[in-house]
Amino acid sequence: MSAEQRDAAIIVFDGDCALCSGWVRFLLRHDRDARYRFAAMQTTAGRALLAAHGLDPDDPSSLLLLEGDAAWTDTDAIRRVVGSLGGAFRAAHALAWIPKPLRDRIYRFVARHRYRWFGRNATCFVPTPEQRARFL
């Protein structure tokens, strides 16, 4: 593992959720600098990261972004990740104008209904050999 991979930010996501897995595939396409690595909440690494940051690994309703010693969840994590992709994606920083309690209430509403609205993955996402190093 390279020093860049060790220093990359980590996104912990719900690997069972079709929406969440689609989010990871979106990032794999658009994060051309490979700033982010990924851990499914269902893996040992994902569960440990959630627990270490006070999130219940058995009730995964929040996205977790880890960068260095800092951690973000919910809309703060999404805004930070999407905004870092550059170009038109920087517009995601405008979400900061919406009060955090309102943003996160909407996020959690979608998170509670994600399986019903978007479904569960019938099979696990299998990264390409080039992408494999980006997963914990």
C-alpha positions as protocol buffer text, in pm:
chain_id: "A"
residue {
  index: 1
  type: MET
  ca { x: 0 y: 0 z: 0 }
}
residue {
  index: 2
  type: SER
  ca { x: 138 y: 339 z: -100 }
}
residue {
  index: 3
  type: ALA
  ca { x: 170 y: 637 z: 134 }
}
residue {
  index: 4
  type: GLU
  ca { x: -107 y: 810 z: -64 }
}
residue {
  index: 5
  type: GLN
  ca { x: -342 y: 518 z: -1 }
}
residue {
  index: 6
  type: ARG
  ca { x: -265 y: 519 z: 371 }
}
residue {
  index: 7
  type: ASP
  ca { x: -331 y: 894 z: 389 }
}
residue {
  index: 8
  type: ALA
  ca { x: -649 y: 887 z: 179 }
}
residue {
  index: 9
  type: ALA
  ca { x: -974 y: 983 z: 346 }
}
residue {
  index: 10
  type: ILE
  ca { x: -1208 y: 692 z: 419 }
}
residue {
  index: 11
  type: ILE
  ca { x: -1579 y: 675 z: 346 }
}
residue {
  index: 12
  type: VAL
  ca { x: -1776 y: 413 z: 539 }
}
residue {
  index: 13
  type: PHE
  ca { x: -2094 y: 326 z: 347 }
}
residue {
  index: 14
  type: ASP
  ca { x: -2378 y: 74 z: 355 }
}
residue {
  index: 15
  type: GLY
  ca { x: -2271 y: -197 z: 110 }
}
residue {
  index: 16
  type: ASP
  ca { x: -2621 y: -353 z: 110 }
}
residue {
  index: 17
  type: CYS
  ca { x: -2790 y: -32 z: -4 }
}
residue {
  index: 18
  type: ALA
  ca { x: -2827 y: 19 z: -380 }
}
residue {
  index: 19
  type: LEU
  ca { x: -2823 y: 399 z: -339 }
}
residue {
  index: 20
  type: CYS
  ca { x: -2510 y: 390 z: -123 }
}
residue {
  index: 21
  type: SER
  ca { x: -2326 y: 155 z: -359 }
}
residue {
  index: 22
  type: GLY
  ca { x: -2425 y: 382 z: -647 }
}
residue {
  index: 23
  type: TRP
  ca { x: -2270 y: 672 z: -452 }
}
residue {
  index: 24
  type: VAL
  ca { x: -1943 y: 477 z: -428 }
}
residue {
  index: 25
  type: ARG
  ca { x: -1946 y: 397 z: -801 }
}
residue {
  index: 26
  type: PHE
  ca { x: -2010 y: 768 z: -870 }
}
residue {
  index: 27
  type: LEU
  ca { x: -1707 y: 859 z: -659 }
}
residue {
  index: 28
  type: LEU
  ca { x: -1488 y: 597 z: -825 }
}
residue {
  index: 29
  type: ARG
  ca { x: -1570 y: 763 z: -1160 }
}
residue {
  index: 30
  type: HIS
  ca { x: -1533 y: 1126 z: -1049 }
}
residue {
  index: 31
  type: ASP
  ca { x: -1259 y: 1114 z: -783 }
}
residue {
  index: 32
  type: ARG
  ca { x: -981 y: 1109 z: -1040 }
}
residue {
  index: 33
  type: ASP
  ca { x: -715 y: 1188 z: -777 }
}
residue {
  index: 34
  type: ALA
  ca { x: -820 y: 882 z: -571 }
}
residue {
  index: 35
  type: ARG
  ca { x: -855 y: 1094 z: -255 }
}
residue {
  index: 36
  type: TYR
  ca { x: -1105 y: 851 z: -106 }
}
residue {
  index: 37
  type: ARG
  ca { x: -1094 y: 492 z: 8 }
}
residue {
  index: 38
  type: PHE
  ca { x: -1402 y: 293 z: 99 }
}
residue {
  index: 39
  type: ALA
  ca { x: -1518 y: 52 z: 367 }
}
residue {
  index: 40
  type: ALA
  ca { x: -1858 y: -115 z: 364 }
}
residue {
  index: 41
  type: MET
  ca { x: -2036 y: -99 z: 700 }
}
residue {
  index: 42
  type: GLN
  ca { x: -2080 y: -473 z: 686 }
}
residue {
  index: 43
  type: THR
  ca { x: -1706 y: -545 z: 690 }
}
residue {
  index: 44
  type: THR
  ca { x: -1490 y: -583 z: 1000 }
}
residue {
  index: 45
  type: ALA
  ca { x: -1305 y: -261 z: 914 }
}
residue {
  index: 46
  type: GLY
  ca { x: -1628 y: -68 z: 850 }
}
residue {
  index: 47
  type: ARG
  ca { x: -1788 y: -188 z: 1174 }
}
residue {
  index: 48
  type: ALA
  ca { x: -1477 y: -96 z: 1374 }
}
residue {
  index: 49
  type: LEU
  ca { x: -1462 y: 253 z: 1221 }
}
residue {
  index: 50
  type: LEU
  ca { x: -1831 y: 315 z: 1295 }
}
residue {
  index: 51
  type: ALA
  ca { x: -1797 y: 196 z: 1654 }
}
residue {
  index: 52
  type: ALA
  ca { x: -1482 y: 403 z: 1708 }
}
residue {
  index: 53
  type: HIS
  ca { x: -1677 y: 714 z: 1609 }
}
residue {
  index: 54
  type: GLY
  ca { x: -1985 y: 647 z: 1822 }
}
residue {
  index: 55
  type: LEU
  ca { x: -2207 y: 506 z: 1546 }
}
residue {
  index: 56
  type: ASP
  ca { x: -2396 y: 180 z: 1591 }
}
residue {
  index: 57
  type: PRO
  ca { x: -2264 y: -77 z: 1340 }
}
residue {
  index: 58
  type: ASP
  ca { x: -2586 y: -277 z: 1380 }
}
residue {
  index: 59
  type: ASP
  ca { x: -2804 y: 22 z: 1284 }
}
residue {
  index: 60
  type: PRO
  ca { x: -2612 y: 179 z: 998 }
}
residue {
  index: 61
  type: SER
  ca { x: -2807 y: 494 z: 914 }
}
residue {
  index: 62
  type: SER
  ca { x: -2522 y: 736 z: 866 }
}
residue {
  index: 63
  type: LEU
  ca { x: -2243 y: 787 z: 618 }
}
residue {
  index: 64
  type: LEU
  ca { x: -1905 y: 837 z: 785 }
}
residue {
  index: 65
  type: LEU
  ca { x: -1616 y: 1033 z: 634 }
}
residue {
  index: 66
  type: LEU
  ca { x: -1275 y: 1019 z: 802 }
}
residue {
  index: 67
  type: GLU
  ca { x: -997 y: 1260 z: 705 }
}
residue {
  index: 68
  type: GLY
  ca { x: -689 y: 1260 z: 924 }
}
residue {
  index: 69
  type: ASP
  ca { x: -811 y: 1304 z: 1281 }
}
residue {
  index: 70
  type: ALA
  ca { x: -1147 y: 1452 z: 1179 }
}
residue {
  index: 71
  type: ALA
  ca { x: -1478 y: 1278 z: 1112 }
}
residue {
  index: 72
  type: TRP
  ca { x: -1798 y: 1394 z: 944 }
}
residue {
  index: 73
  type: THR
  ca { x: -2138 y: 1230 z: 906 }
}
residue {
  index: 74
  type: ASP
  ca { x: -2456 y: 1281 z: 712 }
}
residue {
  index: 75
  type: THR
  ca { x: -2483 y: 1594 z: 497 }
}
residue {
  index: 76
  type: ASP
  ca { x: -2154 y: 1740 z: 624 }
}
residue {
  index: 77
  type: ALA
  ca { x: -1978 y: 1432 z: 487 }
}
residue {
  index: 78
  type: ILE
  ca { x: -2162 y: 1446 z: 155 }
}
residue {
  index: 79
  type: ARG
  ca { x: -2100 y: 1818 z: 111 }
}
residue {
  index: 80
  type: ARG
  ca { x: -1733 y: 1779 z: 189 }
}
residue {
  index: 81
  type: VAL
  ca { x: -1681 y: 1484 z: -47 }
}
residue {
  index: 82
  type: VAL
  ca { x: -1880 y: 1616 z: -343 }
}
residue {
  index: 83
  type: GLY
  ca { x: -1736 y: 1966 z: -306 }
}
residue {
  index: 84
  type: SER
  ca { x: -1382 y: 1825 z: -312 }
}
residue {
  index: 85
  type: LEU
  ca { x: -1435 y: 1678 z: -659 }
}
residue {
  index: 86
  type: GLY
  ca { x: -1385 y: 2025 z: -808 }
}
residue {
  index: 87
  type: GLY
  ca { x: -1548 y: 2189 z: -1106 }
}
residue {
  index: 88
  type: ALA
  ca { x: -1924 y: 2222 z: -1088 }
}
residue {
  index: 89
  type: PHE
  ca { x: -1928 y: 1983 z: -792 }
}
residue {
  index: 90
  type: ARG
  ca { x: -1796 y: 2268 z: -573 }
}
residue {
  index: 91
  type: ALA
  ca { x: -2154 y: 2396 z: -574 }
}
residue {
  index: 92
  type: ALA
  ca { x: -2226 y: 2130 z: -310 }
}
residue {
  index: 93
  type: HIS
  ca { x: -2067 y: 2366 z: -56 }
}
residue {
  index: 94
  type: ALA
  ca { x: -2382 y: 2579 z: -92 }
}
residue {
  index: 95
  type: LEU
  ca { x: -2558 y: 2317 z: 122 }
}
residue {
  index: 96
  type: ALA
  ca { x: -2392 y: 2487 z: 419 }
}
residue {
  index: 97
  type: TRP
  ca { x: -2648 y: 2767 z: 377 }
}
residue {
  index: 98
  type: ILE
  ca { x: -2925 y: 2526 z: 474 }
}
residue {
  index: 99
  type: PRO
  ca { x: -2937 y: 2484 z: 853 }
}
residue {
  index: 100
  type: LYS
  ca { x: -2762 y: 2160 z: 956 }
}
residue {
  index: 101
  type: PRO
  ca { x: -3059 y: 2028 z: 1162 }
}
residue {
  index: 102
  type: LEU
  ca { x: -3285 y: 2058 z: 857 }
}
residue {
  index: 103
  type: ARG
  ca { x: -3028 y: 1904 z: 617 }
}
residue {
  index: 104
  type: ASP
  ca { x: -2963 y: 1613 z: 850 }
}
residue {
  index: 105
  type: ARG
  ca { x: -3333 y: 1556 z: 919 }
}
residue {
  index: 106
  type: ILE
  ca { x: -3387 y: 1515 z: 543 }
}
residue {
  index: 107
  type: TYR
  ca { x: -3078 y: 1293 z: 516 }
}
residue {
  index: 108
  type: ARG
  ca { x: -3200 y: 1066 z: 797 }
}
residue {
  index: 109
  type: PHE
  ca { x: -3549 y: 1046 z: 644 }
}
residue {
  index: 110
  type: VAL
  ca { x: -3398 y: 922 z: 317 }
}
residue {
  index: 111
  type: ALA
  ca { x: -3162 y: 690 z: 508 }
}
residue {
  index: 112
  type: ARG
  ca { x: -3454 y: 530 z: 696 }
}
residue {
  index: 113
  type: HIS
  ca { x: -3636 y: 460 z: 368 }
}
residue {
  index: 114
  type: ARG
  ca { x: -3337 y: 379 z: 146 }
}
residue {
  index: 115
  type: TYR
  ca { x: -3401 y: 6 z: 118 }
}
residue {
  index: 116
  type: ARG
  ca { x: -3768 y: 53 z: 34 }
}
residue {
  index: 117
  type: TRP
  ca { x: -3707 y: 331 z: -221 }
}
residue {
  index: 118
  type: PHE
  ca { x: -3378 y: 221 z: -379 }
}
residue {
  index: 119
  type: GLY
  ca { x: -3357 y: -147 z: -287 }
}
residue {
  index: 120
  type: ARG
  ca { x: -3082 y: -373 z: -165 }
}
residue {
  index: 121
  type: ASN
  ca { x: -2801 y: -502 z: -378 }
}
residue {
  index: 122
  type: ALA
  ca { x: -2872 y: -854 z: -497 }
}
residue {
  index: 123
  type: THR
  ca { x: -2498 y: -911 z: -533 }
}
residue {
  index: 124
  type: CYS
  ca { x: -2190 y: -746 z: -388 }
}
residue {
  index: 125
  type: PHE
  ca { x: -2017 y: -476 z: -588 }
}
residue {
  index: 126
  type: VAL
  ca { x: -1692 y: -620 z: -721 }
}
residue {
  index: 127
  type: PRO
  ca { x: -1432 y: -351 z: -783 }
}
residue {
  index: 128
  type: THR
  ca { x: -1203 y: -373 z: -1082 }
}
residue {
  index: 129
  type: PRO
  ca { x: -843 y: -473 z: -1012 }
}
residue {
  index: 130
  type: GLU
  ca { x: -748 y: -103 z: -1037 }
}
residue {
  index: 131
  type: GLN
  ca { x: -1018 y: -5 z: -785 }
}
residue {
  index: 132
  type: ARG
  ca { x: -952 y: -288 z: -540 }
}
residue {
  index: 133
  type: ALA
  ca { x: -673 y: -102 z: -355 }
}
residue {
  index: 134
  type: ARG
  ca { x: -924 y: 172 z: -268 }
}
residue {
  index: 135
  type: PHE
  ca { x: -1133 y: -63 z: -51 }
}
residue {
  index: 136
  type: LEU
  ca { x: -1047 y: -162 z: 306 }
}
